[in-house]
Amino acid sequence: MAYHCECCNYSTIYKTHYEKHEKTKKHEKNKNLFVIPKFICKYCAQEYKHKQSLSKHIKYSCTKNKDEDEDSFQTESEEELKDEPKDKSEKKD
């Protein structure tokens, strides 16, 4: 089993070396600077590292978003097209 420190980019196969690394000044300094981006579900507060994972969660497995359907994911341009008349004859003077 390999041990890997993401914030320092340090890897070892020995647990004791990894534990020793965690006590170093370099690790202490880097762990305060290292921020993993988080994407949070607005319905259930579940956290994800990747935006794609959050999107899949909302679409397929989030049980608290039953009230939202795919129509709410429309872009602004699609909504604007709905509001505009289809024929020029429908325009009001």
N, C-alpha and C positions, 0 to 999 in steps of 0.2 A: 504494500500500500504506500502510495506517495503522499507526502504532506506538502501543501502549497500555500504560501502566503500571497494573496492577491495584491495587497497594497505595496508590498516590497518586491514582488516578482521573485520570491525565494522558494526553492523546492528542495526537498530532501526525502530520502526513503526511511530515515530514522526519526522516530517520534522524539527522542531526547534532543536531537539537534534542532528540531522544530520548536520545542519548548524553550530551549536556550535562545533561539532567535527571537522569540516573542518577548524576551526580557531585555533585548538590546535597545540602545538609544535610537538607532536607525528605525527600528520597527515602531517604537513609541511615537517618533516624529511623523512617520509616514501614515500611521493609522489615523492620526488626527486630520491629515490632509486628504486622505482617500475617502471619497464619497461615492457610494454605489447609487446610480440613478434608480429611483423607484417610481413605478407607475401604480397608482392606487385606484381600485374600483370605486366609483362614486356611489354604488349601491350597497356593498357589503364590506368595504374597507380592506379587502384582500390586496396584498402587495405583490408586485411582479417586477423582475429585473428588465424585462423586454416589453416594449409597447405591443408587439404582436401577441405575446402571451396574454396580456390584458384584453385585447380585442377578442381573442378566441374565448376567453373566460366569460366576457359579457355576452357574446353571441350564443354560446353553447351551454355553459354550465352555471352561470350565476342565477340562483333561485330567487333573488330579491328584485330582479328587473322585469318581472312578468308584465308590468304595465307599459313597458316601452317596446314598440315594435320597430321593424326595420325602416319605417317611414321617417322616424326621428333622426336617422343618420343621413338624410338628404343634404346636399350642399345648398348653399344660398342661391346659386344660379338655377337649380332645379325648382326651388320654391318661387323664384321670380318668374320663371316661365309659366307656372301654374296661374299666377295672378294676371298675366297679360292676356288680352283677347286673342283667339286663334285667327279670326278673320279680321280684315281691316274694316269690314262693314259693321262689325260689332262695336266699333269705337263710338264713344259719346262725343257730341259736339259741344 
